[in-house]
């Protein structure tokens, strides 16, 4: 292979390597963000269920007070 072609190919290979590394970092960062979002959603759902239970208890207490 001629030297000019080798250098072009080497340059393309190096650029591809850098792009691949950046892409891997981006995918990793996105995965971390998705994991954090999933965890946040779980906490929010837990909090929502606790709030619903507390709301039901308070309503029951109010009904018992107004009934007596």
C-alpha positions as CSV (number, residue, x, y, z in Angstrom):
1,X,0.0,0.0,0.0
2,X,1.4,3.4,-0.9
3,X,2.6,5.6,2.0
4,X,0.0,8.3,1.2
5,X,-2.8,5.8,1.5
6,X,-1.4,4.4,4.7
7,X,-1.3,7.8,6.4
8,X,-4.8,8.5,5.3
9,X,-6.0,5.2,6.6
10,X,-4.1,5.6,9.9
11,X,-5.7,9.1,10.3
12,X,-9.1,7.7,9.6
13,X,-8.5,4.8,12.1
14,X,-7.4,7.3,14.8
15,X,-10.4,9.5,14.2
16,X,-12.7,6.4,14.4
17,X,-11.0,5.3,17.6
18,X,-11.6,8.8,19.2
19,X,-15.2,8.9,18.0
20,X,-15.8,5.4,19.4
21,X,-14.4,6.4,22.8
22,X,-16.6,9.5,22.9
23,X,-19.6,7.5,21.9
24,X,-18.8,4.9,24.7
25,X,-18.6,7.8,27.2
26,X,-21.8,9.3,26.0
27,X,-23.7,6.0,26.2
28,X,-22.2,5.4,29.7
29,X,-23.4,8.8,30.8
30,X,-26.8,8.3,29.3
31,X,-27.1,4.9,31.1
32,X,-26.2,6.5,34.4
33,X,-28.8,9.2,33.8
34,X,-31.4,6.6,33.0
35,X,-30.5,4.6,36.1
36,X,-30.8,7.8,38.2
37,X,-34.1,8.6,36.6
38,X,-35.4,5.1,37.4
39,X,-34.4,5.4,41.0
40,X,-36.0,8.8,41.3
41,X,-39.2,7.5,39.8
42,X,-39.2,4.6,42.3
43,X,-38.8,7.1,45.2
44,X,-41.5,9.3,43.8
45,X,-43.9,6.3,43.5
46,X,-43.1,5.2,47.0
47,X,-43.8,8.8,48.3
48,X,-47.0,8.9,46.3
49,X,-48.2,5.7,47.9
50,X,-47.3,6.9,51.3
51,X,-49.1,10.1,50.7
52,X,-52.2,8.3,49.5
53,X,-52.2,6.1,52.7
54,X,-51.8,9.1,54.9
55,X,-54.6,10.9,53.1
56,X,-56.9,8.0,53.5
57,X,-56.1,7.8,57.2
58,X,-56.7,11.5,57.7
59,X,-60.0,11.3,55.8
60,X,-61.0,8.4,58.0
61,X,-60.1,10.4,61.1
62,X,-62.2,13.4,59.9
63,X,-65.1,11.2,59.1
64,X,-65.0,9.6,62.6
65,X,-64.8,13.1,64.2
66,X,-67.7,14.5,62.2
67,X,-69.7,11.3,62.8
68,X,-69.4,11.4,66.6
